[in-house]
Amino acid sequence: MILTKPHSWIELSATLFNQNVATYRRMLGPQKTFVAVIKSNGYGHGSYQMGQLCDANPAVDWLATSNLSEALELRALGIKKPIVVLGFIDEDPRNALHMHIALPIHDIATLHELNARALEAKKRFSVHIKIDTGMSRFGFFPEQALTVIKQAKTLPGILVDGIFTHCAEPNSQDYTRYQLDQFSAVCSQVAAAGIEIPYKHAANSAVTGAFMAEYPELNTARIGAGIYGFWHSESIKKQILTNYTGADLQPILSWKTKIGAIRELPANTPVGYDRTYTTSRPTKIAVLPVGYYESYDRKLYTQDRFVLVKNQYAPVIGRVCMNATIIDITGLHDIQLQDEVTLIGDYDHLRAAELVALIGNANPREVITRLTPNINRIIVPELTSQIQTAHQPAQGKIESV
């Protein structure tokens, strides 16, 4: 058949995004700075689309990217809110001047190089200095921090706007407090030296709700997973809900495709590569025009895996192919060519947290960030599916050989 485009797309709910932001804004209060982390193509949601959502939401103060190239791309696309780069300066840093982009300082050499380039341009770089309290990726050890900050303050091309650290293991209360205590001590040393730094941030999505209230010097929070609707873990979720009654997060992403072909198979027919599945009865199948190239993980063929078609669950059968996935629609009602199919969404069996468990990982962000950038992302006021009324799949294992 001739399949109309787009045959795969991602919907982002503006409503749910704004609700997630509101949840974290209530945790932070009105005075603290809300930094939305939209690095790595917006955690797979689309950096431009997430930039648009953040620009439109007055509760978001700043954006954060991993690299300078990401920040410059957002600027080229018209995204306006201030940006802090957290990782690598992978473009000429002078391109950040006049752009409301703050750059990270992880080492002395970068500090002096930025100062030299700023003097050439007769400008100043806004920088945030990274303190390594136990992640061991980037930054200065706490015992080095005050000396480095004092040195940075003497450089005419450098404006020290922030200091920050990153917590390695929010699920460990002891280790997180160990890191936060170190960072808090640095903040106290800086204040005692009479140095004022506007932005102090150590809190990610998990730390914000679980620990930030204990450290009032943290006046800025970097919210990544939370704005997309993901809890860091069940233990962090429980801790946050204990601290903030009524806190709620909802996944904002739904990945959809459409039926590209429908076929009738007799009983005892092998399906897909390596004949991992054989029909036990006359079976009606539908073929979806997405596979592991489009980010629908190949490992899903080994599990009880479902998609949603017209509010009805259909199991995936056979191996996921490079550009196609086969589903069993026997017994489903009124299924036609080009009908919409939901692959990922806020439904039982379709949530990223459930998919990541099926493919043998623990972090739902691994599923979402792997969605290829060439899938069209669309911002919608509401997700179009009716989550509450989806028909549950039949119980029992999918038959295979």
N, C-alpha and C positions, 0 to 999 in steps of 0.2 A: 504494500500500500504506500501511498504518498503521505508522509508524516509531516504535519505542519509544525513550524517553529514558533516559540521555543519548545523543545521536547523535554527540557529539564530546567527548573528554575528554583530559586530560593526566595521565600517570603519572610520579611522581617516585620514584626508587629511593633509599630510605633507606640501603641497603647501600652503593651506589656513592657517595652523598654522604659517608658516614662514612669510606670509603676515601680520598676526595679530601682530606677534612679531615686524616686521619692522615698523608697524604703531606706536607702543608704543616706539620703539627705536627712531623714529623721534621726538616724543614728549619729550623724556628724553634728547636727545642729546648724544654725544659720551662719555662724562665724567662721567655720573651718573651710578650707579650700578643697573642693571636690575635683579630683583629677581622674578623668575617664581614660582607661588604657585601651587604645584601639590599634595596638601593634599587630604585626603578622597578619595583615589583611583583616584587621578587626576580628581576631580570633576565628577567622574563616567566614565571618559575617559580611565582609566587604568594608575596607577602610573608608572608602568614599561615602558609602551609605551610613556607616556609623558616625563619620564626621558630620554628615547632614543632620542626623538625629541629635547629636550632641550640640551642634550649633543652634538648633531650634529649642533646646531645653535650657532654661535659665538657671536651673539648679546645678548644671555642670559648669565649672569654672575654667578648667584646663583640659587639654588632651595630652596623652603620653604615647610616644612611639618608641620602638626599639632602636632604630637607626635614624640618622639625619636624612637619608634618602627618602624614608617614609614620610617624614615631616614636610620635606620640600614638595613631595608629590601631593600631599594634602593641600598645601598652599596653592600649587598650580591648578588644583581642581576647585579652588574657591573657598576652602574651609578656613574659617576666620579666627577661631578661639586660640588663645595662647597654647603653645606646645612645649613640653619638656621631653628631650631625648634621654633615654635611660641607658642605651647600650653604646653602639659604635658611631663614631663620626666618619661616615663612609663617603662623604662628598666634601668639596672645598668648604670649610667652615664659614668662609666669608659670605657664602650664599645664605647663611642664617641671619646675617645682619639685616635690619629693617623688617624682619619677618616675625617678630615676637616668638622666637624659638630659643629656648634655653638649652645649653649644651652640657653634657656630663663631663666631670673631671675624675678620672680614675687613677692618674699618675702625674708625676711632676713634669715629665717631658711634654705632655699635652697641655698642661697649664701654661708653660712658657711659650710653646708654639702658638697657642691661641693669643697670648698677650702680644707676641711679635706681629702677628697678622692683624690684630686689632689696631696696633699703632700705625701700621702701613695704611690702613683704611681710615685712620683717625676716628675710630669708633670704639665701643666697648662691647665685649661679649658677656651676656648673662650666662652664668654657670651654676650648676648644682654639683657639689662635691660629694662623691660616694665614700661612705664609711663601711668597711668590711667588718661586720660584727659576727660573722660565722658562716656566711654563704661561700666565701672563698673564690668567687668569680672575679670581681673587680674591687678596686677601692683601696683606701688607706686603713691601716689598723687603727683602732681607737687611740692608742698611745701616740700615733703620728698626727692625729686629726688637728689638734689645736695649732701645732707648728705649721702645718700645711695651710690652714685657714688664715693664720696671721700672714703668711707669705703671700697668699693670694690677694689679701686685702691691700698689700703694698703695690700691686701691679696696676698701672694706670689703664691697661686695656681690659681689665677683668672686673666684673661686678658680681660679687658672690651673693646670689639670690636664694640659694637653697643648699641644704645638706640632706643626705638621705642614706638609708640602708635598706636591706631586703631580708625578710625573715625566711629561713630555709625550711622550717618544719612547724607550721601553725598547729598541727595536731598535737605536738608536744608542748604542753603548757610550760614545763620547766625550761626547755631550750628557747622557746619564744621569749619568755621573760628574761632569760639570760641575755639574749640579743638586745631586747628593748632596754634593759638596764644599762648595757654598755652604751647604747646610743643616747639614752637619757643623760648619762654621765658626761658624754661629749657636749651635749646641749648646755649642760650646767657649766662646764668649763668655758665654753664660748661666751655665755652670758656673763660669767665672772670676769672675763677678760674685757668686758665692755664692748663686745662685738655683737651687732644686731644682724641676724639673718632672717629674712622674711618667711621662708618656707622650710619646714622641718617635716620630713615624711619618712615613715617606716612602715606604715599600715597599708597592707593590701586588702582584698575583699574579706579574707578571713580575719585578719588582725583587727580591722576596723570595728567589727561587731563584737569580737570576743575579748579584745585586750585594750583597745585604744582609750577607753574611758579612764584607765588606770594611769595613763601617761599624758597629762594635759598639755605638756610642751609640744606634743605632736599636733600641729595645726593644719596638717595637709594629709589627705589620704588618696592613695592610688587604687581605684576600683577597676578591676579587670573582669574576672569571671562573674562577679555579681551583677554587673549591668546586663550581661547576656542571659542571666537567669540561672546560673549554676552556683550551688553551694559548694564550698571547698571540700566538705566531707560531712557525713552524718553527725560526727561528734562536734564539729564546728557549728553545724546548723542547730544542734541541740543547745549548745552554749549561747549562741546568738539569740535564740528564741527565749532562753532564760533571762537574758539581759534586756531584750526588747520585745515585749509582748506584741504579737500581731505582725512581726516582720515576715515578709513573704517575697519570694522570688519565683518568677515564671520564665521558662525558656522563650526567647523571642523568635527563634528560627524554626522554620518549617521547610523541608526540602521536598519538592514535588516533581513528578514526571507524568507521562501519559502512556496509555496502552498503545503499542505500536503494531501488534499483531495478535490474533486470536486463532487457536487451532484446537481440533478435537483429536485426542490420541486414544488408541485402544488399550486395553489392559496389557500388562507385561511389556510395556514400551520403555526402553531406557531413555533418560532425559539428561542432556548436557554432557560436558566433558567428563571422561573417565567413567561414565555410566554409574555415577554415585547414587542415582535415584532411579527407581523403576516403578511405573504405575501399577497399582494393584487392582484397578478398575478402569472403565472408560473415563477419561479425564479431559476436562476442558482447561487449556492453559492460555495464559496471556504472556506476551513477551514485552518487556519494558526496555526502552532504548538507553539504558544506563548500565554500567558495569564497573569493574574495579578501576578502569582508567578515569571514569567520572567520579571516583572516590567511594563507590559502594563496595565495601571491603570484601575481598575474595574469601576470607575465612568464614563469612556468614553462612556459607553453604552447609557447614557441618552442624548447624544449630537449628532449633525451632525458631524460625525467623519469619516475621510477618510484615506485610505492608497493608495500607488501608485504601480500599477502593469503594467509592460511594458509601462510606460509613460502614463497610464490611471488611473484616480481616481476611487476607488471602496469604497462605504460606508460600515462602520462597522454596522452590524445589530445584535440585541439581546444583552444580557449581555455578557461582557467579562468573560470567564471562567477562572479557575485556570491555565490551560495549553493549552487553545485554544481560538481563536477569529474567528468569522464568518464574512465573507464579501460577499457582493452582487456583482457578476460579470456578471449579466445579461446585454447583449448588449456590453460587452467589447470584443475586437477583439483578437483572437488567444491566449487564455489563456490556459496554460497546467499545468499539475502536475509538481511540483518542480520549477516553475517560481519564479524569485526573486521578493520580495515585500518589499517596503520601508515603515517603520513605523514612523521613525523620520528622518528628513533631512531638508535641506534649500529649502523648497517648501512651497507654500501657503497650509495651513491646516496641515502641518506636522512639523512646527517649534516648538521647545520646548516652546517658549513664547506663542504660541497659545494653545498648549496642557495644559499648566499650568493654563490658564484661564478657560479651559473647566472643569478642575477638582476642580476649586474653590480656587486656590492659586494665588500668584502674582509673584513668583520668579521662572524663568525657571530652575535655578540650582536645584530646588526641583525635577524636572522631571529627569534630567540627573544624579544626584548623586544617585538616587535610582535604576539605572540600575545594575542588580546583577553582582558581580565580575566574576561569572562563565560563562558569555557570552564572547566569544572570541573577543579580540580587535585586529584589523589589521591596520597597517599603510600603506596607499596607496599614490602614488604620486598625484593622483587626485581622487576626488569622481567620481564613475563610472556613476552616473546618469546625465542626461542632464536637468539641472534645468529649463532652459529657455523655453523648449518646452513641458512641462507637460500639458496634456489636462485638462482643468478645469472641475470639477464635475458639473452635472446638478443642476440647481437651485431648491430650494424647500426643505421642510422638509422630513426627512426620516419617513416613515409611521410607526406608532406603536400603540399598544392598551393600 
